[in-house]
Amino acid sequence: MSITSFHPPARILMGPGPSDVNPRILEAMSRPTIGHLDPVFIAMMDEMKTLLQYAFQTKNELTFPVSAPGSAGMEICFVNLLEPGDKVIICQNGVFGGRMKENAERCGAIPVLVEDTWGAAVDPNKLEETLKSHPDTKVVAFVHAETSTGACSDAKTLVEIARRHGCLTIVDTVTSLGGSPVKVNEWGIDAIYSGSQKCLSCTPGLSPVSFNERAIERIRARQTKVQSWFLDLSLVMGYWGGDGKRAYHHTAPINALYGLHEALVVLQEEGLENAWERHQRNHQALRAGIEAMGLQLAVKEKERLPQLNAITIPAGVDDAAVRTRLLQEYGLEIGAGLGEMAGKLWRVGLMGYGSNPRNVLIFLGALETVLHDLGASIESGVAVRAARAAW
């Protein structure tokens, strides 16, 4: 068998990630590869840090992209801030809170779960009560934007509670960075991680992170070695240091970093507040079309993520059949439910470059047609008009 070059089909990516990649980013990634210790590349790394500080709204010196996807961003926070025997409270309202628990256990830490209904925000009162019951807690961890359900929690309030009880915080903003307000310094977040493939509209494979001085002090005071060599911040800091000098740690994904740099330049050009408002505006149009059809969004209005829309699947409709037809007939990808939400909802992304009127209208028209063909009980011929009126 002769294997030839791979040429992927053109898709409209409206799932939970990756999102549609801006052509500017693809072009940036095609530029000549240079060495990861080249002075020109090191200058670009310094720019990257400044751009990420803007995106995170922080002045933290230790702000950089981990050379791996968002799951590694999660892990770098846990393995550096937790030691065996440490107690960590983890707020779980979806799949990714469960992954936090896995990370904590593998560090030898003692996880205490604060569980909330999937599809709802984390309840601050439950966190407060749990902290009172566990005064020896070292870290509080939670997901700001739960990708598995489309729910957004009140990060500012949760961090305030944790700090009042003397705890460090680890916050997952994989789906929120660039699409919803994230204010690291103002909210007092100690350690935060995200991903390149969601609202930044870069390719997957990089995880922006940021650590404040409180977190760095905890790392310096460790009594045990970090269990991961690759993710040991005491080593990584030598490569992403701020003095212009770089100690070799690993061969950075050079062209992928070109792409993230360009994605952050695009975000800077638009302006953070404008990006947040654009995501909200397109979400409202999508919502209008969905509700005009007679469908419902699964998350309460005040807790919804504009960039990840969870749509309740109508009774009697075959989840997989709808997603398959959208992909095969329209080249349009949406996401299925995860965990206990499997078969109950569709996850529709309006992230970054993909958060635009064209995608909203194509999706609404396609979904309406497919549901009508399958005999679903919906209102036909109304969704696109409702979305246009919302704009």
Secondary structure, 3 states (H helix, E strand, C coil): CCCCCCCCCCCEECCCCCCCCCHHHHHHHCCCCCCCCCHHHHHHHHHHHHHHHHHHCCCCCEEEEECCCHHHHHHHHHHHHCCCCCEEEEEECCHHHHHHHHHHHHCCCEEEEEECCCCCCCCHHHHHHHHHHCCCEEEEEEECEECCCCEECCHHHHHHHHHHCCCEEEEECCCCCCCCCCCHHHHCCCEEECCCCCCCCCCCCCEEEEECHHHHHHHHCCCCCCCCCCCCHHHHCCCCCCCCCCCCCCCCCHHHHHHHHHHHHHHHHHCHHHHHHHHHHHHHHHHHHHHHHCCCECCCHHHEECCEEEEECCCCCCHHHHHHHHHHHHCEECEECCHHHCCCEEEEECCHHHCCHHHHHHHHHHHHHHHHHCCCCCCCCCHHHHHHHHC
